[in-house]
Amino acid sequence: MNPSNNDPFAYRSQGGVFHVGSEEGDNMSAFVKVDDQLMCITRKNIRMVLMADDVDPQRTNPNIDHNVQHVLPYGSDNEFVGRIFQQASILFEEHSLCESINNDKGISIAFAFLKEITALDELKNEYVIEEKSINTTTSMKSKNPQIPALSNLEQKMKAFISNADHATGRIMELAFLFYPAIRGKGWEEQLYQVVKLKQEDNDPFTNFIFTFKEFTEKIRTIRNKIEHPYGELKDDILLIENYKLTPANILDMPSISYKGKEYNLSKIKISTFMESTVINLLNTFELMMVYLCDLHTEPFADEKRVIIQIPENERQESEKHVGFKYQILYTK
């Protein structure tokens, strides 16, 4: 007689089947481990495998089954998932980087950033839909036109900027992962100086850091003004304006501007500001990850390992937004 037949928990050590696709065509694309949890990436979603022992580690209830939990409604068809999460799973692959780099932590940071930027993109999309609805129903041709207004505009903008600041914090964590000595305020300048010492003049990475530095610092400054309006930035002026009628009888779109001692943001449409913020954050995280990993690759059998860009026509359907991979430069 098989002793496992008398063990009500034997099923937890046996094989099984998981169903993770929610609809037709929602095929599996990849499995990625994040903080000891297995994430299933399908074309449309990301789900987490919940083993019964994770829920009931003391094995007190034999009726608990293995399960799958929905995490994000975005999968490999989504640009953010491919360029951030799937890309991280490739670049932080075991044995690809120097031993000092914690690969699991790198994937964890990327997944945290993915959640931040998808939430940020949702805020942007909600705003754009609301603004478009107002624009299509507003007419300035009538004798006494009604000037529209977006409800709770300041609160929506403050939430967006706060979320954007959280995302820049994940970019900062990425820098810390590779250079633990870099800390706190001014981390961009610290990173710039560290990389500059190791690279040649006009190196693409140092130029890249110099380029994104103003963007991340500006987001942090605006966020600090929002959180601490009467602190050291009390004399800076943050202006979030709703629809506004000009003397020329032209309706100005909602806008944001910032005037301060260190940073200025010229008046810009809120929808444009949101769109550019999401794009800049996405590009910055992706390229930071690529540049940092390329600088810290581990040789393969004494052969140099580098990161190369993947042409779109050479990408697999399940990784169509993954733009980079490792390549070994064989010389023997």
Secondary structure as GFF3:
##gff-version 3
##sequence-region A 1 332
A	DSSP	three_ten_helix	3	6	.	.	.	ID=ss1
A	DSSP	three_ten_helix	10	13	.	.	.	ID=ss2
A	DSSP	beta_strand	28	34	.	.	.	ID=ss3
A	DSSP	beta_strand	37	42	.	.	.	ID=ss4
A	DSSP	beta_strand	46	50	.	.	.	ID=ss5
A	DSSP	alpha_helix	52	55	.	.	.	ID=ss6
A	DSSP	beta_strand	67	72	.	.	.	ID=ss7
A	DSSP	alpha_helix	79	80	.	.	.	ID=ss8
A	DSSP	pi_helix	81	86	.	.	.	ID=ss9
A	DSSP	alpha_helix	87	91	.	.	.	ID=ss10
A	DSSP	alpha_helix	103	137	.	.	.	ID=ss11
A	DSSP	alpha_helix	153	178	.	.	.	ID=ss12
A	DSSP	alpha_helix	187	198	.	.	.	ID=ss13
A	DSSP	alpha_helix	204	227	.	.	.	ID=ss14
A	DSSP	beta_strand	237	241	.	.	.	ID=ss15
A	DSSP	beta_strand	244	245	.	.	.	ID=ss16
A	DSSP	beta_strand	251	252	.	.	.	ID=ss17
A	DSSP	beta_strand	255	259	.	.	.	ID=ss18
A	DSSP	beta_strand	264	269	.	.	.	ID=ss19
A	DSSP	alpha_helix	270	295	.	.	.	ID=ss20
A	DSSP	beta_strand	304	309	.	.	.	ID=ss21
A	DSSP	three_ten_helix	312	314	.	.	.	ID=ss22
A	DSSP	three_ten_helix	317	319	.	.	.	ID=ss23
A	DSSP	beta_strand	324	329	.	.	.	ID=ss24
###
